C-alpha cells in the first residue's frame, strides 16, 4: 500500500468513501457467515459498508473495507488441494481491511501451492460494538472453529490449519495464536466445542506490543479506545501472552518499516525463544510497510511467501514445494 495509506490511519477521524458498484468477491467465491444471528456485542448501531479502491485500476484493485456489520469468511479453493488451509487476516490498523493486498493476493499464492485460503472479514472495534477490544478476536476464534467444523466439506485436514496475518491483522493472528483458548464470547453452537488454536502462525510486519515504546499507536487506539490502562495494554500485547501451547510462528519484517517498527517482530521472536517455542524470524534490509506480495523480484523481501511455505512444510502443515 502507499505511504499515505498506512501513515495517515492514526486516528478515528479517517473515513473511507463508498464506491458504487465495487464488489468484495467474485461470483465463484464462497462465503461463510461467522455467526448464526447477531454477532457478540451487537448494540443496534447502524454500520454501513464502505469500500474504497485505492488503485483506480479495475485490473488491479486495491480495496479497503470498513463497515463490517456481518463478519464472513471468503473461501478461495485451489485446483489441487493438499489438505492444508490458512486463515488469512488482512491488516489496516484495525480501522479498515486491506482486502486485495493482504487478502486476495495472499489467497492466490496459497492456492497455487494447493492450500485452501479463508479470507477473514472481521469486525472493526471502533464501529459500535460492546467490548470492542474483544471483537476481532471473537471473529478470529469463531472462524478457526468453523473451518474445522466444515473441514470435510472443504477438503481440509483439521490439524493442518494455519493463520497468516498482516500488520494489525498480524496482531490479530498473533492474538489467536496466544489466546486461542481464552473465553471471549459465549458459545453459540457445536462449532464452539472445537479448538481455535492455529497449527502454525505467520505474522507479516505485525503489530505485536500495545505497551512498548515501539507500538503502533493507531492500531492501539482503534482496538482499545479510551481504555488505555496499563493492564489493558499488557493483556493484548502478543509477546506477553506466549505460552508452551503457542504454535510454531513465522515472522517477517523490513528493517526500514517506518510505521510498525521491526522491534515488534524481534520482541515476539524473543518471547518465543524464552518459552522454547519453534519460531523463525526474517528481517530484510528494505521493503517498508504494507507491501504484501507486491515487491519486485529484485527485492530480497519478495521471497517471503516461499520461506513461509517452507516453514509450514517443516512443521507438517503442507507438502514441501519444489519452486
C-alpha positions, 0 to 999 in steps of 0.5 A: 500500500502507499505511504499515505495509506498506512501513515495517515490511519492514526486516528478515528477521524479517517473515513473511507468513501463508498464506491458504487458498484465495487464488489468484495468477491467474485461470483465463484467465491464462497462465503461463510457467515461467522455467526448464526444471528447477531454477532457478540456485542451487537448494540443496534448501531447502524454500520454501513459498508464502505469500500474504497479502491485505492488503485483506480485500476479495475485490473488491479484493485486495491480495496479497503473495507470498513463497515463490517456489520456481518463478519464472513469468511471468503473461501478461495479453493485451489485446483489441487488441494493438499489438505492444508488451509490458512486463515488469512487476516488482512491488516489496516490498523484495525480501522479498515481491511486491506482486502486485495493486498493482504487478502486476495493476493495472499489467497492466490499464492496459497492456492497455487501451492494447493492450500485452501485460503479463508479470507477473514472479514472481521469486525472493526472495534471502533464501529459500535460494538460492546467490548470492542477490544474483544471483537476481532478476536471473537471473529478470529476464534469463531472462524478457526472453529468453523473451518474445522467444523466444515473441514470435510466439506472443504477438503481440509485436514483439521490439524493442518490449519494455519493463520497468516496475518498482516500488520494489525491483522498480524496482531490479530493472528498473533492474538489467536495464536496466544489466546486461542483458548481464552473465553471471549464470547459465549458459545453459540453452537457445536462449532464452539466445542472445537479448538481455535488454536492455529497449527502454525502462525505467520505474522507479516510486519505485525503489530505485536506490543500495545505497551512498548515504546515501539507500538503502533499507536493507531492500531492501539487506539482503534482496538482499545479506545479510551481504555488505555490502562496499563493492564489493558495494554499488557493483556493484548500485547502478543509477546506477553501472552506466549505460552508452551501451547503457542504454535510454531510462528513465522515472522517477517519484517523490513528493517526500514518499516517506518510505521510498525517498527521491526522491534515488534517482530524481534520482541515476539521472536524473543518471547518465543525463544524464552518459552522454547517455542519453534519460531523463525524470524526474517528481517530484510534490509528494505521493503517498508510497510504494507507491501504484501506480495507486491515487491519486485523480484529484485527485492530480497523481501519478495521471497517471503511467501516461499520461506513461509511455505517452507516453514509450514512444510517443516512443521507438517502443515503442507507438502514441501514445494519444489519452486 
